[in-house]
C-alpha cells in the first residue's frame, strides 16, 4: 500500500525550504516573524501567524525528514531524530534525557499521549507564581481547538498487553486509571511512534501545522543552529545562526534573520541557552534555573504470557492515583504510565551486564515495564535543575535531592504492588543491587530497605520544562502570562520553558493549547500594528 508523503509532495509543489547544509555562503532573510524551533510551540505558532496573513520564517536545528525516512529501526532513529543520538544526560550523568531534533521537534518522536494541563498545576501557578488568566475555564476552548486540529481523541482500541497490565493492576487495587487521548489519524497500531511515524498517522507538527504554514508561504530553514539574539534598547534586532553540515556539525557559514517580532520555541533547554548566550537582560538571574524533568523511574515485571511491549500503541492507559494525593506542595506525587518496550531502549535503561543482562533480554517478550513520572517543582525542596553555558555548549545540572528519593521509594513500591496485582511472577525495580522479587510481600520489604542513589538507580526523562518562567511578578518570571518578554518588546517565548513548574502530565497538549492562545493574541497585535 502506497503511503502518501506530504513532505515530498509539498517540496515538489514549491514550498520555500532552505537546507542550510547545502549553502556555500552566508544569507540574510527577513519576515514579519522569525520562529526558532519547529516543535509543539513553533509549529502551532507558525500556522496561526501565517493564517493571520503574516510572513513567517521557521528556523530549525535538525533536518527535514519525512515518512520515507522512518524505517522503524532504533539504530537509525536515535542518531537521526534525537539530540545527542538519544544519549543526552544531566551533568552528573544520573538522568538520561530524550529530546527530538528534527523538523517537528519532539512531536515527531513522542508517544502521542495528549493530556490537558491539570487544574492543580494551573491553580498553583496562579496562587504562587503570579500567572494570570490561565485557569482551566480560560484554557479549555484552546485545548478543544487543538484537539480538533490534531485529531486528538480517546484511543478506541484494546490497549496492548503492556498497557493492559497497568489497567488490570489498577482495577484489582481499586486505583484510578484513564484511557489516554492520542493525536493520531488512521493509526496502524504498530508501536513505533518513537522512531517517527512511517505512515503519517501521528498528527505531529511535521505533518500538520508545518505543512500548513509552508503552504501559506512560510519559509523553513533546517539544519541551522541559532547562536544568539542581537538586541539594543529593549528590542531584538536580529538573530544569528550557524549553518550545520548534513551530520549536524558546525560550519563557518552564518545566517542572519531579521523580523518585526521574534519567537523562541526551541524547548526548555535550548530557549534558555540561546537567551543566556545572548546576554539578555535578566536582573533576577532566573534564566536556566528551575528546569524540571518529571524524573522517571522504571520497574520491570516478568509475566508467563507474552507481553510484546514493542507492539501496539505505546501509551493508552495512565494512572493519576498518586499524582496529587498529598496536595500540590506536599510530598512529590507520581504518575504511572508504561513505555514502549523496544530492545535498544530497554537494554539501555536496565541494569547489569554479561549473563544477568543477557538473561533479562532473553525474557524480553515477557517483560512488562511500568514507569513513574515524579512531579517536580512544587515542594519547597524540589527546585529542579539549572542550565549552564559551557565552552562547548550547555550542561544541565539537576541534583536529585532527598525529597525526590523519598518519593522514588514510594513509587517503586506502588509499581511493584500494581505489577503483582496484574499477575506478574517476578518484579525487578531498576536500581543496582536489586534482585528479582517473587511476591508483593517480599517486594514491600526489599524496596523499603533498597539503596537509592544517582548512577545506581535508573532515572530518565522525556519531559523538559521551565527555565524561562511566565508570570506577572518580575522577581520570578522572564515573560508575562502570554509568553511576551518583560524586557524586549518584540520577543516572545512559546514552548515548555515558560512553565513555572512541571505539569504532572505529559506536556504536548499543554504547549499546543497555551501557544494557540498566545500566538492568536500576538497575531492580532501585529496585524493591528501593521
Secondary structure by P-SEA (a helix, b strand, c coil): cccccaaaaaaaacccccccccccccccccccbbbccccaaaaaaaaaaaaabbbbbbbbcbbbbcccccccccccccccccccccccccccccbbbbbbccccccccccccccccccaaaaaaaacccccccccccccaaaaaaaaaaaccccccccccaaaaaaaaaaaaabbbbbbcccccccccccccccccccccccccccccaaaaaaaabbbbbccccccccccccccccbbbbbbbccccccccbbbbbbccbbbbccccccaaaaaaaaccccccccccccccccbbbbbbbbbccccccccccccccccccccccccccccbbbbbbcccccaaaaaaacccccaaaaaaaaacccbbbbbbbbbcccccccbbbbbbbcccbbbbbbbbcaaaaaaaaaaaaaaaaaaaaacccbbbcccccccccccaaaaaaaaaccccccccbbbbbcbbbccccccccccccccccccccccccccccccccccccccccccaaaaaaaaaaaaaaaaaaaaaac
